Amino acid sequence: MTKQLDAIDLKILHELQEDGRITNVELAKRVGISPPPCLRRVRALEDEGYIHGYRGLLDPKALGFDVTVFASVHLSSQADADLRAFEAFVNAQPIVRECWMLSGEVDFILKCVASDMAAFQDFVTHLTAAPHVQNVRTSLVLHNSKYAPAVPLELKV
C-alpha cells in the first residue's frame, strides 16, 4: 500500500464494505463527490491493493454446511519447506476456509466448514496423516456471537 488514504477514500471503502453491489452513482452521492472522480478513486484503490475483490457473503447453514470447526495444528518441523508444504496441503482442501500461521504453541489454526461431522472427521483423518503434522486439536463451534468480516475502518478515524 503506497497511497495515503484521505477521508473520502475511507468513506468509499466503508460504503463498499457495507454494500459491494452499490452503483458508482450512489457511491459518489454517499461520499459527497461526483461519479467520475469516484470511479477513478475506486479504480486506484483496487490497483493499489486496498480492495481485493467483490463477493457475496453466503450463509453456510442455509446451504447445508452445518458444522464449523477450528483445528489447531502443531507441526513436528517448522522448516520453511515444511511450512510451505503444509500450506500447500491446506490450500488444496475445500473444507478449510481460512488458515492462519501463528506464533506460540500452535503452528496453524484452520477454520473448517463441513456439511456434517462425518465429513469433518474424514478431513481430520487426512489432516493428521499429512506430512509433519504432529497433532491436531479441534474445537466445534457451538454459536457465533459476532461475525464482522469487514475491516474496522472506524478505528482509522
Secondary structure by P-SEA (a helix, b strand, c coil): ccccccaaaaaaaaaaaacccccaaaaaaaacccaaaaaaaaaaaaaaccccbbbbbcccccccccbbbbbbbbbccccaaaaaaaaaaaaacccccbbbbbccccccccccccccaaaaaaaaaaaaacccccbbbbbbbcccccccccccccccc
